[in-house]
Amino acid sequence: MANTAQARKRVRQAITRRQRNMSQQSSMRTAIKKFLKLIDTQLIDDAKASFKGLVKKIDTMVTKKLIHINKAARLKSRLNKKLLHPSK
């Protein structure tokens, strides 16, 4: 256990940051699932609007250093491919 006041504060900060980061990760995964569901139900116009917001969310995750830039690029590429070719 933390022995100094500084160490105790760092533990509190780490817990708070972890909860915030997990919430952000969860919201990103939820947005991806909603987008994929729109693709599966052939609601392409809604999916295009959802994709625009999803890309913004993914880019925000990169700027906050919650995901790696290459992972973001890979996600956006795969989701865009599904948007352009929904049957595949």
N, CA, C and O atoms as a GROMACS GRO file, in nm:
protein
  352
    1MET      N    1   0.085  -0.120   0.000
    1MET     CA    2   0.000   0.000   0.000
    1MET      C    3   0.088   0.124   0.000
    1MET      O    4   0.203   0.120   0.044
    2ALA      N    5   0.033   0.232  -0.049
    2ALA     CA    6   0.107   0.357  -0.059
    2ALA      C    7   0.137   0.412   0.081
    2ALA      O    8   0.050   0.415   0.168
    3ASN      N    9   0.261   0.456   0.100
    3ASN     CA   10   0.303   0.504   0.231
    3ASN      C   11   0.305   0.655   0.243
    3ASN      O   12   0.290   0.709   0.353
    4THR      N   13   0.323   0.724   0.133
    4THR     CA   14   0.332   0.870   0.140
    4THR      C   15   0.204   0.933   0.087
    4THR      O   16   0.125   0.869   0.018
    5ALA      N   17   0.186   1.058   0.121
    5ALA     CA   18   0.068   1.132   0.074
    5ALA      C   19   0.067   1.139  -0.078
    5ALA      O   20  -0.037   1.127  -0.142
    6GLN      N   21   0.186   1.160  -0.135
    6GLN     CA   22   0.197   1.169  -0.281
    6GLN      C   23   0.157   1.037  -0.346
    6GLN      O   24   0.087   1.035  -0.447
    7ALA      N   25   0.202   0.926  -0.287
    7ALA     CA   26   0.169   0.795  -0.344
    7ALA      C   27   0.019   0.766  -0.331
    7ALA      O   28  -0.040   0.709  -0.422
    8ARG      N   29  -0.041   0.806  -0.221
    8ARG     CA   30  -0.185   0.786  -0.204
    8ARG      C   31  -0.262   0.867  -0.309
    8ARG      O   32  -0.360   0.819  -0.366
    9LYS      N   33  -0.218   0.990  -0.333
    9LYS     CA   34  -0.283   1.074  -0.433
    9LYS      C   35  -0.268   1.012  -0.572
    9LYS      O   36  -0.363   1.012  -0.650
   10ARG      N   37  -0.150   0.959  -0.602
   10ARG     CA   38  -0.128   0.895  -0.732
   10ARG      C   39  -0.220   0.774  -0.752
   10ARG      O   40  -0.267   0.749  -0.862
   11VAL      N   41  -0.245   0.700  -0.644
   11VAL     CA   42  -0.337   0.587  -0.653
   11VAL      C   43  -0.477   0.636  -0.685
   11VAL      O   44  -0.545   0.580  -0.771
   12ARG      N   45  -0.520   0.743  -0.616
   12ARG     CA   46  -0.653   0.799  -0.643
   12ARG      C   47  -0.663   0.848  -0.787
   12ARG      O   48  -0.764   0.824  -0.854
   13GLN      N   49  -0.559   0.916  -0.834
   13GLN     CA   50  -0.560   0.968  -0.971
   13GLN      C   51  -0.565   0.854  -1.073
   13GLN      O   52  -0.635   0.862  -1.173
   14ALA      N   53  -0.489   0.748  -1.046
   14ALA     CA   54  -0.485   0.635  -1.138
   14ALA      C   55  -0.623   0.569  -1.148
   14ALA      O   56  -0.665   0.531  -1.257
   15ILE      N   57  -0.692   0.557  -1.035
   15ILE     CA   58  -0.826   0.496  -1.036
   15ILE      C   59  -0.921   0.582  -1.118
   15ILE      O   60  -0.997   0.529  -1.199
   16THR      N   61  -0.917   0.713  -1.097
   16THR     CA   62  -1.005   0.804  -1.170
   16THR      C   63  -0.978   0.799  -1.320
   16THR      O   64  -1.070   0.792  -1.401
   17ARG      N   65  -0.851   0.802  -1.356
   17ARG     CA   66  -0.814   0.801  -1.497
   17ARG      C   67  -0.851   0.669  -1.563
   17ARG      O   68  -0.897   0.667  -1.677
   18ARG      N   69  -0.832   0.559  -1.490
   18ARG     CA   70  -0.866   0.428  -1.545
   18ARG      C   71  -1.015   0.420  -1.572
   18ARG      O   72  -1.056   0.368  -1.676
   19GLN      N   73  -1.096   0.469  -1.481
   19GLN     CA   74  -1.242   0.467  -1.502
   19GLN      C   75  -1.281   0.551  -1.622
   19GLN      O   76  -1.366   0.511  -1.701
   20ARG      N   77  -1.220   0.669  -1.635
   20ARG     CA   78  -1.251   0.757  -1.748
   20ARG      C   79  -1.210   0.691  -1.879
   20ARG      O   80  -1.284   0.694  -1.977
   21ASN      N   81  -1.090   0.631  -1.882
   21ASN     CA   82  -1.042   0.567  -2.003
   21ASN      C   83  -1.128   0.447  -2.042
   21ASN      O   84  -1.157   0.427  -2.159
   22MET      N   85  -1.167   0.368  -1.942
   22MET     CA   86  -1.252   0.253  -1.970
   22MET      C   87  -1.387   0.296  -2.026
   22MET      O   88  -1.442   0.231  -2.114
   23SER      N   89  -1.440   0.406  -1.975
   23SER     CA   90  -1.566   0.459  -2.024
   23SER      C   91  -1.553   0.502  -2.170
   23SER      O   92  -1.641   0.474  -2.252
   24GLN      N   93  -1.444   0.569  -2.202
   24GLN     CA   94  -1.421   0.612  -2.340
   24GLN      C   95  -1.407   0.492  -2.434
   24GLN      O   96  -1.464   0.491  -2.543
   25GLN      N   97  -1.332   0.391  -2.390
   25GLN     CA   98  -1.314   0.270  -2.470
   25GLN      C   99  -1.448   0.202  -2.495
   25GLN      O  100  -1.478   0.158  -2.606
   26SER      N  101  -1.529   0.195  -2.391
   26SER     CA  102  -1.659   0.131  -2.401
   26SER      C  103  -1.750   0.206  -2.497
   26SER      O  104  -1.821   0.144  -2.577
   27SER      N  105  -1.749   0.338  -2.490
   27SER     CA  106  -1.834   0.416  -2.580
   27SER      C  107  -1.790   0.400  -2.725
   27SER      O  108  -1.874   0.400  -2.815
   28MET      N  109  -1.660   0.385  -2.749
   28MET     CA  110  -1.610   0.364  -2.884
   28MET      C  111  -1.658   0.227  -2.935
   28MET      O  112  -1.705   0.216  -3.049
   29ARG      N  113  -1.646   0.124  -2.852
   29ARG     CA  114  -1.689  -0.009  -2.893
   29ARG      C  115  -1.840  -0.012  -2.920
   29ARG      O  116  -1.886  -0.078  -3.013
   30THR      N  117  -1.916   0.058  -2.838
   30THR     CA  118  -2.060   0.065  -2.857
   30THR      C  119  -2.094   0.133  -2.990
   30THR      O  120  -2.182   0.088  -3.062
   31ALA      N  121  -2.023   0.241  -3.021
   31ALA     CA  122  -2.047   0.313  -3.146
   31ALA      C  123  -2.015   0.223  -3.266
   31ALA      O  124  -2.085   0.226  -3.367
   32ILE      N  125  -1.909   0.145  -3.254
   32ILE     CA  126  -1.873   0.054  -3.363
   32ILE      C  127  -1.982  -0.052  -3.382
   32ILE      O  128  -2.019  -0.083  -3.495
   33LYS      N  129  -2.032  -0.106  -3.271
   33LYS     CA  130  -2.138  -0.207  -3.280
   33LYS      C  131  -2.264  -0.150  -3.342
   33LYS      O  132  -2.330  -0.216  -3.423
   34LYS      N  133  -2.300  -0.026  -3.306
   34LYS     CA  134  -2.417   0.037  -3.365
   34LYS      C  135  -2.399   0.056  -3.515
   34LYS      O  136  -2.492   0.034  -3.593
   35PHE      N  137  -2.279   0.098  -3.555
   35PHE     CA  138  -2.248   0.117  -3.697
   35PHE      C  139  -2.262  -0.015  -3.772
   35PHE      O  140  -2.323  -0.020  -3.879
   36LEU      N  141  -2.205  -0.122  -3.717
   36LEU     CA  142  -2.211  -0.252  -3.783
   36LEU      C  143  -2.355  -0.303  -3.791
   36LEU      O  144  -2.392  -0.369  -3.888
   37LYS      N  145  -2.434  -0.272  -3.691
   37LYS     CA  146  -2.575  -0.314  -3.695
   37LYS      C  147  -2.649  -0.239  -3.806
   37LYS      O  148  -2.734  -0.298  -3.874
   38LEU      N  149  -2.618  -0.110  -3.825
   38LEU     CA  150  -2.679  -0.034  -3.934
   38LEU      C  151  -2.641  -0.092  -4.069
   38LEU      O  152  -2.723  -0.099  -4.160
   39ILE      N  153  -2.516  -0.134  -4.082
   39ILE     CA  154  -2.470  -0.195  -4.207
   39ILE      C  155  -2.545  -0.325  -4.232
   39ILE      O  156  -2.589  -0.352  -4.344
   40ASP      N  157  -2.560  -0.408  -4.126
   40ASP     CA  158  -2.627  -0.536  -4.142
   40ASP      C  159  -2.773  -0.520  -4.181
   40ASP      O  160  -2.828  -0.603  -4.254
   41THR      N  161  -2.838  -0.414  -4.132
   41THR     CA  162  -2.980  -0.393  -4.163
   41THR      C  163  -2.999  -0.310  -4.290
   41THR      O  164  -3.111  -0.270  -4.321
   42GLN      N  165  -2.891  -0.286  -4.364
   42GLN     CA  166  -2.895  -0.216  -4.493
   42GLN      C  167  -2.943  -0.072  -4.483
   42GLN      O  168  -3.000  -0.020  -4.579
   43LEU      N  169  -2.921  -0.007  -4.370
   43LEU     CA  170  -2.955   0.135  -4.355
   43LEU      C  171  -2.830   0.216  -4.387
   43LEU      O  172  -2.764   0.269  -4.297
   44ILE      N  173  -2.798   0.224  -4.516
   44ILE     CA  174  -2.670   0.281  -4.559
   44ILE      C  175  -2.662   0.431  -4.530
   44ILE      O  176  -2.556   0.479  -4.489
   45ASP      N  177  -2.770   0.504  -4.550
   45ASP     CA  178  -2.767   0.649  -4.524
   45ASP      C  179  -2.741   0.677  -4.376
   45ASP      O  180  -2.662   0.766  -4.342
   46ASP      N  181  -2.807   0.603  -4.290
   46ASP     CA  182  -2.784   0.619  -4.146
   46ASP      C  183  -2.642   0.576  -4.109
   46ASP      O  184  -2.579   0.636  -4.023
   47ALA      N  185  -2.594   0.472  -4.176
   47ALA     CA  186  -2.460   0.422  -4.149
   47ALA      C  187  -2.355   0.526  -4.189
   47ALA      O  188  -2.253   0.541  -4.121
   48LYS      N  189  -2.379   0.598  -4.299
   48LYS     CA  190  -2.284   0.701  -4.341
   48LYS      C  191  -2.276   0.813  -4.238
   48LYS      O  192  -2.167   0.862  -4.207
   49ALA      N  193  -2.391   0.853  -4.184
   49ALA     CA  194  -2.391   0.956  -4.081
   49ALA      C  195  -2.323   0.905  -3.954
   49ALA      O  196  -2.248   0.978  -3.890
   50SER      N  197  -2.349   0.781  -3.920
   50SER     CA  198  -2.288   0.720  -3.803
   50SER      C  199  -2.136   0.709  -3.820
   50SER      O  200  -2.060   0.730  -3.726
   51PHE      N  201  -2.093   0.675  -3.942
   51PHE     CA  202  -1.950   0.660  -3.970
   51PHE      C  203  -1.875   0.790  -3.949
   51PHE      O  204  -1.764   0.791  -3.896
   52LYS      N  205  -1.936   0.900  -3.989
   52LYS     CA  206  -1.871   1.030  -3.973
   52LYS      C  207  -1.845   1.060  -3.824
   52LYS      O  208  -1.736   1.103  -3.787
   53GLY      N  209  -1.945   1.035  -3.741
   53GLY     CA  210  -1.927   1.055  -3.598
   53GLY      C  211  -1.830   0.956  -3.537
   53GLY      O  212  -1.755   0.989  -3.445
   54LEU      N  213  -1.832   0.834  -3.590
   54LEU     CA  214  -1.742   0.730  -3.539
   54LEU      C  215  -1.597   0.763  -3.568
   54LEU      O  216  -1.510   0.742  -3.483
   55VAL      N  217  -1.569   0.814  -3.687
   55VAL     CA  218  -1.432   0.853  -3.722
   55VAL      C  219  -1.384   0.964  -3.629
   55VAL      O  220  -1.269   0.964  -3.585
   56LYS      N  221  -1.471   1.058  -3.599
   56LYS     CA  222  -1.435   1.166  -3.508
   56LYS      C  223  -1.402   1.111  -3.370
   56LYS      O  224  -1.306   1.154  -3.306
   57LYS      N  225  -1.482   1.015  -3.323
   57LYS     CA  226  -1.461   0.954  -3.192
   57LYS      C  227  -1.327   0.879  -3.189
   57LYS      O  228  -1.252   0.888  -3.092
   58ILE      N  229  -1.299   0.805  -3.296
   58ILE     CA  230  -1.173   0.730  -3.303
   58ILE      C  231  -1.055   0.824  -3.303
   58ILE      O  232  -0.956   0.801  -3.234
   59ASP      N  233  -1.064   0.932  -3.381
   59ASP     CA  234  -0.954   1.030  -3.385
   59ASP      C  235  -0.934   1.097  -3.249
   59ASP      O  236  -0.821   1.126  -3.210
   60THR      N  237  -1.042   1.120  -3.177
   60THR     CA  238  -1.032   1.178  -3.043
   60THR      C  239  -0.960   1.081  -2.950
   60THR      O  240  -0.881   1.123  -2.866
   61MET      N  241  -0.988   0.953  -2.965
   61MET     CA  242  -0.922   0.852  -2.883
   61MET      C  243  -0.771   0.853  -2.908
   61MET      O  244  -0.692   0.831  -2.816
   62VAL      N  245  -0.732   0.878  -3.032
   62VAL     CA  246  -0.589   0.885  -3.065
   62VAL      C  247  -0.525   1.006  -2.999
   62VAL      O  248  -0.417   0.996  -2.942
   63THR      N  249  -0.591   1.122  -3.008
   63THR     CA  250  -0.532   1.242  -2.951
   63THR      C  251  -0.520   1.233  -2.799
   63THR      O  252  -0.433   1.296  -2.739
   64LYS      N  253  -0.610   1.155  -2.736
   64LYS     CA  254  -0.602   1.135  -2.591
   64LYS      C  255  -0.510   1.018  -2.554
   64LYS      O  256  -0.496   0.984  -2.437
   65LYS      N  257  -0.448   0.958  -2.657
   65LYS     CA  258  -0.356   0.847  -2.640
   65LYS      C  259  -0.420   0.727  -2.573
   65LYS      O  260  -0.356   0.658  -2.493
   66LEU      N  261  -0.546   0.701  -2.607
   66LEU     CA  262  -0.614   0.584  -2.554
   66LEU      C  263  -0.602   0.466  -2.648
   66LEU      O  264  -0.610   0.351  -2.605
   67ILE      N  265  -0.582   0.493  -2.777
   67ILE     CA  266  -0.552   0.387  -2.873
   67ILE      C  267  -0.437   0.436  -2.961
   67ILE      O  268  -0.415   0.556  -2.976
   68HIS      N  269  -0.366   0.341  -3.019
   68HIS     CA  270  -0.253   0.375  -3.105
   68HIS      C  271  -0.303   0.426  -3.240
   68HIS      O  272  -0.410   0.386  -3.286
   69ILE      N  273  -0.226   0.512  -3.301
   69ILE     CA  274  -0.267   0.573  -3.428
   69ILE      C  275  -0.283   0.467  -3.537
   69ILE      O  276  -0.370   0.480  -3.623
   70ASN      N  277  -0.201   0.363  -3.534
   70ASN     CA  278  -0.213   0.257  -3.634
   70ASN      C  279  -0.340   0.176  -3.614
   70ASN      O  280  -0.402   0.133  -3.712
   71LYS      N  281  -0.379   0.154  -3.490
   71LYS     CA  282  -0.504   0.083  -3.462
   71LYS      C  283  -0.622   0.165  -3.513
   71LYS      O  284  -0.717   0.111  -3.569
   72ALA      N  285  -0.615   0.296  -3.493
   72ALA     CA  286  -0.722   0.384  -3.541
   72ALA      C  287  -0.732   0.377  -3.693
   72ALA      O  288  -0.841   0.368  -3.748
   73ALA      N  289  -0.618   0.382  -3.760
   73ALA     CA  290  -0.618   0.376  -3.906
   73ALA      C  291  -0.676   0.244  -3.953
   73ALA      O  292  -0.753   0.240  -4.049
   74ARG      N  293  -0.638   0.135  -3.887
   74ARG     CA  294  -0.687   0.003  -3.924
   74ARG      C  295  -0.839  -0.006  -3.904
   74ARG      O  296  -0.910  -0.057  -3.990
   75LEU      N  297  -0.887   0.044  -3.791
   75LEU     CA  298  -1.031   0.044  -3.763
   75LEU      C  299  -1.107   0.123  -3.869
   75LEU      O  300  -1.206   0.076  -3.925
   76LYS      N  301  -1.060   0.245  -3.895
   76LYS     CA  302  -1.130   0.331  -3.992
   76LYS      C  303  -1.130   0.267  -4.130
   76LYS      O  304  -1.230   0.274  -4.202
   77SER      N  305  -1.019   0.206  -4.167
   77SER     CA  306  -1.011   0.142  -4.298
   77SER      C  307  -1.109   0.026  -4.310
   77SER      O  308  -1.180   0.014  -4.410
   78ARG      N  309  -1.114  -0.058  -4.208
   78ARG     CA  310  -1.203  -0.174  -4.212
   78ARG      C  311  -1.349  -0.133  -4.210
   78ARG      O  312  -1.432  -0.191  -4.281
   79LEU      N  313  -1.381  -0.032  -4.129
   79LEU     CA  314  -1.520   0.013  -4.122
   79LEU      C  315  -1.562   0.081  -4.252
   79LEU      O  316  -1.676   0.064  -4.298
   80ASN      N  317  -1.470   0.157  -4.313
   80ASN     CA  318  -1.501   0.222  -4.440
   80ASN      C  319  -1.522   0.117  -4.549
   80ASN      O  320  -1.609   0.134  -4.635
   81LYS      N  321  -1.443   0.010  -4.546
   81LYS     CA  322  -1.460  -0.096  -4.643
   81LYS      C  323  -1.598  -0.160  -4.630
   81LYS      O  324  -1.663  -0.191  -4.730
   82LYS      N  325  -1.643  -0.179  -4.506
   82LYS     CA  326  -1.777  -0.235  -4.484
   82LYS      C  327  -1.885  -0.140  -4.533
   82LYS      O  328  -1.990  -0.183  -4.581
   83LEU      N  329  -1.860  -0.010  -4.519
   83LEU     CA  330  -1.957   0.089  -4.564
   83LEU      C  331  -1.968   0.090  -4.716
   83LEU      O  332  -2.078   0.101  -4.771
   84LEU      N  333  -1.854   0.077  -4.784
   84LEU     CA  334  -1.854   0.081  -4.930
   84LEU      C  335  -1.902  -0.050  -4.991
   84LEU      O  336  -1.966  -0.049  -5.096
   85HIS      N  337  -1.874  -0.162  -4.925
   85HIS     CA  338  -1.911  -0.294  -4.976
   85HIS      C  339  -1.982  -0.370  -4.865
   85HIS      O  340  -1.921  -0.458  -4.803
   86PRO      N  341  -2.107  -0.338  -4.837
   86PRO     CA  342  -2.177  -0.397  -4.722
   86PRO      C  343  -2.195  -0.549  -4.729
   86PRO      O  344  -2.209  -0.614  -4.626
   87SER      N  345  -2.195  -0.605  -4.849
   87SER     CA  346  -2.220  -0.749  -4.862
   87SER      C  347  -2.100  -0.833  -4.821
   87SER      O  348  -2.117  -0.951  -4.790
   88LYS      N  349  -1.980  -0.775  -4.819
   88LYS     CA  350  -1.858  -0.853  -4.787
   88LYS      C  351  -1.834  -0.860  -4.640
   88LYS      O  352  -1.736  -0.921  -4.596
   0.00000   0.00000   0.00000
